[in-house]
Amino acid sequence: MRTVGRGLVVGWLLAALVVLGMDGRLPAFLAWATLGSLLVLGVDALVRQQLSRSRYYRPSLPERYRVADDLAEPLAVVVAVAERDALVEQ
């Protein structure tokens, strides 16, 4: 049923293009359709770009990573934080 429906829609669109071509209005239709499509695609791209997250957005690191990255912290503190986080995750 879907294939028949698609075929029917494509057939009607081709028939409309043939009629526009015979009437001499096909170039104007194609120009307007192209400009309208480009405008819609441009607005869509702009909206998507504005709504997307910033590439500079980073979620904060868990405490175990911050402690492990701090070279001034003793190893015992780093291990204790990692063990505490491992117990919390279970």
N, C-alpha and C positions, 0 to 999 in steps of 0.2 A: 504494500500500500504506500509506503514511504517513497519508493522508487517511482511509482506511478505519479504521485503528487509532485515530486521534484521534476519529473519529465514534463508534466503539465505546466508548471510554473516557468521552466526554461523555454518551453514552446511558446507560451504567451509573450515572454520577454523578447524572444527572437522575432516573433510576428510584429510586435510593437516597433522594434528597431527597423524592420523592413519597411513598415508603413511610414515611419519617420524619414527613412532614406528616400522613399519614393516621393514624399511630399517636399523634400529638400530641407527639412529641419533637423536632420541628423547631426550635422556639425555643431549647430547651436546647442542641441541637447547634450552632446558629448562634452562640449566646453563647460556648460553649466554643471553637469554631473561631475566632471573632473574637479572643477573649482570647489564645488560643495563638498566633495569627498576629502579633498586636501584640507579644507577649512575644518571639517569635523575631526579628521585625524590630528591636525595641529592642536586644536583645543583639547582633545583627549590626551595628547602627549603632555601638554602643559599642565592639565589638571592632575595627571598621574605623577608628574615630576614634583608638583607642589605638595601633594599628599603623601609622598614617600618619605621614609625616615632619612634623616641626614646621614651621610656616609661617615660623619665624625661621631655619631652616637655610638657609644659603647656601654653595655651594661657594666655595673661596677663589679670588680673582681671579688670573689669570696675572700674571707679573712685569711684562709690558709695560704692563698697565693700572695697576698700582700705581705704576710709575715715571712713567707719563704723568700720573697724577693728582697727583703730588707736584710742586707748583709751584716748589719749591726746586731741583729737578733741572735741570741745563742741558739745552738742546734736543739737543745732540750725544749725551748719554747716552741720552735717550729714543729717538732715532733708532737708536743702536747696539743697544739692547735689542730694538727692533722688528725690525731687520734680522737679528739673531741668531735670534730666534724664527721669522722667516720662513724662514730656512735650515734650521732644525730640522724644521719642519713639512713641508718638501718631501721 
